[in-house]
């Protein structure tokens, strides 16, 4: 059996999507029976720019088109998480130990009706807007450290976005 520590991290990108009230998008995963919510995120394809991957994943998971968002900030470094032992070998065909992710804060320029989680390959069964500080309590435990860090890193740019007229 392969030691999980010998496996690489899957390159990924994620989006904290904030509406004009400074609330952030969370979706409840279709493939989980847990009451866990998450922000849009996914893998970066070989040769793909992380920002392009983030916008692609946002559209694939929420139906929100790139022209309906504005880049506010980018996390200063990649953030990583390890899968729990019981998931290693079950997700991503056993190729990865977790993810190393580039995260972006985007402002949502659209309206709620522009969000459509009934995409061709749906990932979420429900969605809502929540206060950023609620994020760590909504996510599965193994991603909580990343979400706590994102709330801290994006606090100032999110406050500026919220203050815009």
C-alpha positions as CSV (number, residue, x, y, z in Angstrom):
1,X,0.0,0.0,0.0
2,X,1.2,3.5,-0.9
3,X,2.0,5.8,2.0
4,X,-0.3,8.9,1.6
5,X,2.6,11.1,2.4
6,X,4.3,9.9,-0.8
7,X,1.4,11.0,-2.9
8,X,1.4,14.5,-4.5
9,X,-1.2,17.3,-3.9
10,X,-3.8,17.8,-6.7
11,X,-3.4,21.4,-8.1
12,X,-6.7,23.3,-7.6
13,X,-8.4,26.6,-7.6
14,X,-11.2,28.0,-5.6
15,X,-13.5,31.0,-5.5
16,X,-14.9,33.0,-2.6
17,X,-17.9,34.7,-4.4
18,X,-19.2,37.7,-2.6
19,X,-22.5,39.5,-3.3
20,X,-22.9,43.3,-2.9
21,X,-23.9,42.7,0.8
22,X,-20.6,41.0,1.5
23,X,-22.2,37.6,1.9
24,X,-20.5,34.6,0.3
25,X,-21.8,31.8,-1.8
26,X,-21.8,28.2,-0.4
27,X,-23.2,25.1,-2.1
28,X,-24.2,21.8,-0.5
29,X,-22.5,19.0,-2.3
30,X,-24.6,16.4,-4.1
31,X,-22.2,13.6,-3.4
32,X,-22.2,14.0,0.4
33,X,-24.8,13.1,3.0
34,X,-23.1,15.4,5.4
35,X,-24.6,18.9,6.1
36,X,-21.4,20.3,4.7
37,X,-21.3,23.3,2.4
38,X,-18.4,24.6,0.4
39,X,-17.3,27.3,-2.0
40,X,-16.8,26.6,-5.7
41,X,-13.5,24.8,-6.3
42,X,-11.8,22.2,-8.5
43,X,-8.8,21.0,-10.3
44,X,-6.5,23.0,-12.5
45,X,-6.0,21.3,-15.9
46,X,-2.4,20.9,-17.2
47,X,-1.2,24.2,-18.6
48,X,-4.3,26.1,-17.3
49,X,-3.8,29.4,-15.5
50,X,-5.2,29.2,-11.9
51,X,-7.4,32.3,-12.4
52,X,-8.9,30.8,-15.6
53,X,-9.5,27.5,-13.7
54,X,-11.2,29.4,-10.9
55,X,-13.6,31.1,-13.4
56,X,-14.2,27.8,-15.2
57,X,-15.0,26.0,-12.0
58,X,-17.3,28.8,-10.9
59,X,-19.2,28.6,-14.1
60,X,-19.3,24.7,-14.1
61,X,-20.6,24.6,-10.5
62,X,-22.8,27.7,-10.2
63,X,-23.7,28.7,-13.8
64,X,-22.3,32.2,-13.1
65,X,-20.5,33.5,-16.2
66,X,-17.2,35.2,-16.1
67,X,-18.7,38.6,-17.2
68,X,-20.8,38.6,-14.0
69,X,-17.8,38.7,-11.6
70,X,-15.0,41.1,-10.8
71,X,-11.7,40.0,-9.3
72,X,-11.2,41.6,-5.8
73,X,-8.2,39.8,-4.4
74,X,-6.1,36.7,-4.6
75,X,-4.8,34.7,-1.7
76,X,-1.0,35.4,-1.3
77,X,0.0,31.8,-1.4
78,X,-1.3,28.3,-2.1
79,X,-3.3,26.6,0.6
80,X,-3.2,22.9,1.2
81,X,-5.3,20.3,2.8
82,X,-4.9,16.5,3.3
83,X,-7.7,14.1,2.8
84,X,-8.7,12.0,5.8
85,X,-7.2,8.5,5.7
86,X,-10.6,7.0,4.9
87,X,-10.9,9.0,1.7
88,X,-7.4,8.5,0.3
89,X,-7.6,5.9,-2.5
90,X,-11.4,6.6,-2.9
91,X,-11.4,10.0,-4.5
92,X,-9.4,11.1,-7.5
93,X,-8.6,7.5,-8.3
94,X,-6.1,7.4,-5.4
95,X,-3.6,9.7,-7.2
96,X,-3.6,12.5,-4.7
97,X,-3.2,13.0,-0.9
98,X,-5.1,16.3,-0.9
99,X,-5.1,19.5,-2.7
100,X,-2.9,22.6,-3.1
101,X,-5.2,25.4,-4.1
102,X,-5.0,29.0,-5.4
103,X,-7.9,31.0,-4.0
104,X,-9.6,34.1,-5.5
105,X,-12.1,36.6,-4.1
106,X,-14.6,37.6,-6.7
107,X,-17.4,40.2,-6.4
108,X,-20.7,39.0,-7.9
109,X,-22.1,41.6,-10.3
110,X,-25.3,39.7,-11.2
111,X,-28.5,38.9,-9.5
112,X,-29.6,35.7,-7.6
113,X,-31.4,34.4,-10.7
114,X,-28.0,34.4,-12.5
115,X,-27.0,31.5,-10.2
116,X,-28.0,28.1,-11.6
117,X,-26.7,25.0,-9.9
118,X,-28.6,22.8,-12.3
119,X,-25.5,22.7,-14.5
120,X,-24.7,19.9,-17.0
121,X,-22.6,18.1,-14.4
122,X,-24.2,19.4,-11.1
123,X,-22.1,19.4,-7.9
124,X,-24.5,21.1,-5.5
125,X,-28.0,20.3,-4.4
126,X,-28.6,23.6,-2.7
127,X,-27.0,27.0,-2.3
128,X,-27.2,30.1,-0.2
129,X,-25.4,33.3,0.8
130,X,-23.8,33.4,4.3
131,X,-21.6,35.7,6.4
132,X,-17.9,35.0,5.7
133,X,-17.3,34.3,9.4
134,X,-19.8,31.4,9.2
135,X,-17.7,29.6,6.5
136,X,-15.4,27.5,8.8
137,X,-18.4,26.1,10.7
138,X,-20.1,25.0,7.4
139,X,-17.2,23.1,5.9
140,X,-16.1,19.5,6.4
141,X,-13.4,19.3,9.1
142,X,-10.5,18.5,6.9
143,X,-11.0,21.8,5.0
144,X,-11.7,24.0,8.0
145,X,-8.2,25.4,8.3
146,X,-8.2,26.6,4.7
147,X,-11.6,28.3,5.2
148,X,-10.5,29.9,8.4
149,X,-7.4,31.3,6.6
150,X,-9.5,32.5,3.7
151,X,-11.8,34.4,6.0
152,X,-8.7,36.1,7.5
153,X,-6.9,36.8,4.3
154,X,-9.9,38.2,2.4
155,X,-11.4,40.1,5.4
156,X,-10.0,43.5,4.3
157,X,-10.7,43.3,0.6
158,X,-14.2,41.9,1.3
159,X,-14.9,44.9,3.7
160,X,-13.8,47.3,0.9
161,X,-16.1,45.5,-1.6
162,X,-19.0,45.7,0.9
163,X,-18.5,49.4,1.3
164,X,-18.7,50.2,-2.4
165,X,-21.9,52.1,-3.4
